[in-house]
Amino acid sequence: MIFYKTAEEIELIRESCLLNCKALEHVASVIGPGVKGSKIDKEAEALLRDHGAVPGFKGYRGFPATLCISLNEQVVHGIPSDYEFKDGDIVSVDCGTFINGFFGDAAYTFALGDVNEDVMELLRVTKTSLYKGIDAAVRGNRLGDVSHAIQRYCEQEHKYGVVRELVGHGIGRNLHEAPEVPNYGRRGRGIKLKEGLVIAIEPMVNLGTKAVRQLDDGWTIITKDKKVSAHYEHTVAVKAGKADILSSHVGVEKAISNNPNVKEVALKSEVVI
């Protein structure tokens, strides 16, 4: 069942999303070579709890941490550890927050130090594809229009692998609600998008093949060919004409601009937001 949200509920989801992104902003300000994932996970949890929120991921189906921290060939659901990030790593950080009865969700991939240009291009394309999907998330379109926009841009125009097994999702009083939001699909297929639908759109795109597998920890997903993967996510509300982006990467990107250990990832010129 799909739960459509009232205007008041959407504002509560926005509050959760913006606090969630405050945690990502903090990560952006401190992440870099030599930093441990376990350290930024603890700091993100403290920030959320200090604001009266509960980490949305910690304890969800047994997940042990506040953040999903996924390095290089890890696609998503990486568990924070004492590994010290290295120059040239890319690190996807996904955060969920629960406050005032509603969840927020967002993710950003950070490029640490001297990252190869082919990897930086993957990040730019994946980030841009997120906004391609958001551009299609408007009243009257079909869910497949969102999926197709991401897949076409990443696979047909840029020849990357779009992950099939993991998808975006509805979000609200539950972290994962209907509908699933694949990053691949056919235009004109799927449910018709209506105002009040709130979804997390999150392209997961691989430098090589789309194929993935799960590690023995039961959580971490990696690319089968061990090539790197990128991941960006926003929570959005469907509207007429233009989707309402409830989360924000603005603070994250401002923090990156002030952190000499992280390279900025610009949007490609093909997207308008």
N, C-alpha and C positions, 0 to 999 in steps of 0.2 A: 504494500500500500504506500502511495506517495502522500506525504503530509505537506500541504501548501501552507505557507506562513503568512500571518497578518503583518501589516506594516510595523506594529509594535514588536512582534517577535523578530522581525528582520533587524530592527535596531538593537535588540538584545544580542543577536548573533554577531552584529557588527562590533559591539562592545567586547565580546569574547575574542573575536578575530583581531581587533586592534591591540588588545593586551597580549595575545599570542604573538603578534608581530613585534611587540616590545621585547619579548624574550629573544626573538631572532635578531633584533637590532643589537641587543647586548652581545649575542654570539658574534655578530659581524664586527663588533668593536674590539674583541679580544682574541679571535681565532687567528692562527698563524702557525708557521713551523715551530715545533717544540711544545705546542699546547696539546694537552690530552683531552680526548673526548669526554672522559669521566669528569673532568674539571668543569667544562662548560655545561655538561648535563646537570651537575649539582647547582651551578649558579643559575641556570634557567629555571630549575624547580623552585629555588629560593625566591626568585623574582616573582613567579606566578603566585606562590603561596603568600608572599608579602602583600600582594594586591587582592587577597581573598579568593583566589581561584584555585582550582585543582588541576594538576597535569592531566590532560585528556588521554594520554597514551599509557601512563604508568598503571600497571595492573590490568590493562585491557587484554583480555584473553591470556593473561600471564606475562605480558611484556614488562620487562624489569626496569624501564627507565622513562624519563620525561621526554627525551629527544630520541628520534631515530637518526643516527649518524652513519652515513654510508659513504665509504671512500672508494674512489677510482672505479674499479669494475663492479663494486657493490651498487645495485640499482636502488633499493629501498630496504627499510626495516633493519638496518644495521644497529647493533647494540653498542652503546658507548663503552669504551675500554680505556686502558692506560697506555695505549699506543700513542706515541708522540707524532703529531702530523709533521710531514716532511715537505720541503720545498718541491713544488711541482705536483703535489696532491690536489685533487679536487674532492670536495666534501659536501655531500648533500645533507642538509639539516632540516628535518621535518618536525614540526611542533604542533601539538593539539592542546587546547585549553577548554576548561569547563567552568563557567561562572554564570550566575543568575538563571540557571536552568537550561543553558544552551552551550553547544560546543562551537569552537572556532578551529580552523585548520589552515596551515600555510607551510610552504617549504621554499628553500633557496639553496642553490649550489654555489659554493665558494671556491674560487681558484686561488691557491696559495702559492705565492712566489712566482717562480719562472715556469709557467705552464706552457706546454707546446702549443703552437698556433693551431694545429689541427684539432686539439682538444678545446681551445678557446672558441673555435668556430662551432663546434658541437654545442657548447654552452649558449652561444648567441642564437643559434637556430632553435634550440629547445625552449629557451626563454621567449623568443619571438612567437613560437608556435602556441605557447600558452595564451597569448593575446589574440592570436588568430582564432583559437577556440572560443575565447571570451567574446570576440566580435560577433560570433554566430549564435551566442546564447541569448537570443532575444525572443520576445513573445511572437508566436506564430510560426517560428522555425521548428524543425524537428531535432530530436536529440542527435540523430545521425549527422546533422549538419555541423554540429560541434565536433564530433569525432572525425568526420571527413576532413574538416579544415586543418586539424592537427596532422592527420596521417598524410594528406596530400602534400603539405608543406615539408614535412620531415622526410618522407619516403620518396615521393615522386620528384620533388624539386631538389632535395639535398641528399638523397640516397643513404639515409641513416635507417637504423632498425627501430621501429616502434614496438615496445613491449606489449604483448597481448594478454598475458596472464594477470596483470595488475591494472586497475582502472580507478578513475575518480568515482565520486559517490554523492548522493544526497547527504545533507547534514542538518542537524537541528537539535532536538532534545536527545538524540542519539548521535554518536560519532559517525556511524555508517548507516545511512537510510537509503531507501529506494529513491531514484533509480541509480543503477550503475552507469558510469560515464566513461565508456571506452575511449581510447585515443586513436581508434581506427574504426572505420565504418563507412556506410554509404549515405550519400546525401539524400534527404527526403524520407529516410527510414526512422523508425523509433517513435516515441511518444511526442505529441505536440507540446511545445514549451509554453507554459502559462505563467502569468505573474504570480508571485508567491512561491515559486519553486526556487529553492536554494541548493546549490551544488558546489562541490569542490572539484575543480578542473585541475588535473595534474599530469601533464605529459612526462613520460619516462622514456627516454630516447637513448639508444646505444650507438656508439661509434661504428660498431660492426653489425653482426647479425642481431635479429630481434630475439633470439633464443636465450632463455634464462634457466637457472636452476637454484634450488634452495640449499643452503649450507646445513650442516648437521645440528647447528644450534636451534633449528626449527623456525628461525625468523629471517635471517639475512638472505636476500636474493642477489645473485651475482649473474653477470653475463656468462654464457657458456664459452665464448671465445676469449674471455678475460680482457676484452677491450673495455674502455671506460664508458660510463653511463652518466647522463645528466637528468635532473629532476627539478621542476619548478611547480609551485602550486598557489592558487588563489581560491578563496571561497567567494562565490558571486550569487547575486539574486537576479533572476530573470525579470526584465522590464521591457516595456515597449521602446523600440528604437535603439537602446543601448543598455547592456547589462550593468548592474550596480556592483562594483567590486568592493566587497565588505572587508577584506584584508588589505594590507598595504605593504609594499616593498620600499616605500619612500624612505623611511627611517633606516632600514637595512642598508640601502644604497648610499645614504649619507654617511653612515658609519663606515662603510667600505672605503669611501673617498677619503676618510681620515685615518685609515689603517694601511700603512705602507706594506704590510705583509699580504694583502689581498688585492688581486687584480679586478678591476671593474669589468662587468659583462654588459656591454651595450646591446640594446635592441637593434635588430637589423632594420634597414631603412624601409623595408616592405610593409611594416606594420604601423598603424595609426591608432593611438590610444587617447 
